[in-house]
Amino acid sequence: MPFNFQASDIAGRRQEIITAVRGKLVVSVQAPDGHAMRDTHTLTHVARACVDGGAPAIRCGGYGGVEDIASIASAVDVPVFGLTKEGDTGVYITPTRESVRNVVAAGAAVVCADATLRERPDGSSFAELVELAHELGAVIMADCATPEEMAAAHSDGADIISTTLAGYTEHREKTVGPDFACLAQGRALVGADAFVIGEGRFHSPAAVAQGIERGADAIIAGTAITDPGWITAAFSAPLRELD
């Protein structure tokens, strides 16, 4: 049975999501064009398996867009964090007002949108996306790249703030693993009352635990769980070193 909010107001809905995911691991189930897993039916079954394993929510959509969101939202009984990826440069994660409408219409309980300080294709501000998501009855998560963007998103009313884009814009160097410094600095700027998610290159259980220690309320991980190609290569690496 798909997830349904019990609360009718945004504050209540935000609390439902926070309660569901606090201290837990949300799984991102996505595959880009050209990837062997780029199939909505396949990803829907992967999402169901992740829920069976304890995932309290699923992040999905990406280049599969609203089709992936709708299919997964109808197949799992946990909140779906939905997004679209439109292009591959600039602001392309749920970049416009229309993107927000489409994500919510597809069944996402949470809209994930780029909250960097770059210009959006339709000229909207992140604050306007927050307002629209709330009008449509959805919670919104800010995908940020820097601590300063996390603070700005918090000021703009984001319900959830994440480090998703740390290392993926020109404003911050990409770290080998999770950007724990960005996470800790962002937490310090937004304060204890904000709900912060660590996301980006969380490739091991140890990294997940460290993310919580560095200030995250929850963690999102994807590749290391849902990409068999990446997992196979990681397991094979020690054997290649023996050659």
N, C-alpha and C positions, 0 to 999 in steps of 0.2 A: 504494500500500500504506500503510495507517495506521501512524503512529509507534508503536513498541513499545520500552519500556525494555529495556536489556540487563542492567542491574544489578538485583539482587533486594532490596537494602537501600535505605533512604531516602537515606542519605548518598551512595551511588553514583548514585541517580536524580537527586538534586539536582545533582550534578556533571555529569551528562549534559545536563541542561537548561541549566546555566550555560555549559558548553562550546559548546552549540549557538547560544546567543544573544549571548554576550559580544561587545561592540563592534559589534552589528548592529541593524537596524531590524525590530522585530516589528510586524505590521500588525493593527489592530483592525477586524474585519469585523462590524458590527452595524447594525441599523436599527430605530428605535422603531415602535410601532404608529402607523398612519396615514401613514408615510413611503412614498414610491413604491417604495423598495427592500425593503420589509418582506415578503420572500418567501424561505423557506428555500432553495428551489432556486436562486434568483438569487444569494443570498449565498454559497452553496456554490461556484458558478462564479467569483464574485469572489475568494473565498479561494484557489481553485486558480490564478487568474491572478496573485495576489500572490506565491504560492510560486514560480510560473514566473519572476517578477521578482526573486527572491532572498530573500523573507521567510523567516527561519529558524524562525518560529513564527507562529501565528495566535491572536489573542484574539477570542473569539466567545461568543455566547449572548445575554446581555442579555434583552430582552423576547421574543426568539425562544426563549429558554430551552434546555431539553435537546434539543429537536428540532433547533435549529441546531447545537448542539454535536455531536450524534450524526452528523448529515449531513456536517458539515465534517470531523470526525475520521476518518470513513470514506473521505473523498475526498482527503486530503492525507497526505504522508509526513513531516510535521514535527509537533512538539509542539503541541497545542492548549491554550491558556490559557482555561479555561471559567468562565463565571459565569452566574448568573441575576439578573434584576432583578424584584423582587417589590414592587410599589407604586412610589411616586415621592417619598416623604418618609421622613425618619429613616434608619435602617439598612435598606437594601433591596438591596444587592449581595451575593448569596449570604449571606443574613442569619442562617441557622439551621443547626443540625446536619443536619436533613433536606435542606436545600439543598446542603450539601457532599456528602452521599451521592448525591444526584441528579446532580450535576455529574460526579462521578467515574464513576458508573454509565453516563453518556452517552458516556464515552470521553476526558474531559479528562486530560491528563498533569499539568496545573497547575490548581489551584483558585484563583481570584481571589476574595477576600472582603474586605468592609469591615473595616478594622482601626482605625477611629476609636474614640474613648473613649466613644461613646454606647451606650445600652442596646440590646440586641438583642431582637427579638420573642419569642424563646424563653428569654431569660434567660441564654444561654450567654456565655462569655467568648471572646475571640479565641484565647487559649491553648488552650481546649478544641477550637476548630475546627482548630487546628494539629495537636493530638493525633489527632483523628479522621481528618483527611486523611492523616496518616502511617500510621495503622492501615489505611487503605484502599489504601495504596500510592502515594498521590499527593503531589506537591510542592505547597506552598501559597505564594501571593503575597499580601502585605498591601497593600490599597488604602488609602492614608493621605491625610490632609488637612493635617497640620502636621509640622514636624520632631520635635516631642515624641511624636507618634503613631508616627512612623517608629522612634524609639528604643524605644518601648514594644513595638512589634511585633517588633523585633529581639530584645528580652529574652524575648518570648513564644515564640520559636523559629521565626519566619517564615523560609522559605528564600529568598524574594525580597521586597524592599520597594519599593513604588512611590509616586509622588506623584499618583496618579490623581485623588484627591478634593481636591487643593489648590484652593481657591476655590469649592468646591461645598458647603461646610458653613458654619455661622455662625462657625466658629472661625478663618477666614482669608479675607481679602479676595481677590476674584478679580482676577487680573492680566489684562492685555490678551492677552498671549501666555503661554508657559510660565512657571511660577513658579520661575525659576532660583534665587531666594533660598531658597525652601523646599528645593529640591534640594541646594544647597550646604550649608545649615545641617543638613539631615538627614544628609547624608554625614559631616559633621564629628562628629555625635553617635553614629552607628553604627560609625564606623571603617572602615578600609580592607578589612577581611575580609568585611564584609557585601556582598551583591549588590544593587545599587540600580538601579532602572529609572525613568527620567524619562517621565512620561505626563501628558497634559493640555495641549491647545492647541499641539501641535507641528505648525505649519502650513506649514513650509518646510524645505528642506534645510539652510539656514543655522541655523535653530533647532535642528535635530537635532544638528548639529556642535557648537553652543554647549552643548547639554545634556551631551554627552560631556565637554567642557572643564570644565563646572561640577561634575562628579563622578559622572555616571551611567555605569553599566557597559553599558547598552543603553537603547534608546528604544522606546516604543510610540507609533505614530501611527495615526489612523483617518480622521477626517473628510476631511482634505486629500487622502487617497488613494482612499477608497472611497465617497464621497458625490458623485455626479455633479452634483447640484443645487448643493451648496456650491462645487464646483470651477468650474462654469459661472458662478456669480455672481462668484467671485473674478476669473476671466478677463474678465468683462464690466465690472467696476467701473471700469477706466481709461477705457473708452469712454463710460460714463455721465457721467464727470467732464468729458468734452469737449463734452457737449450744451449 
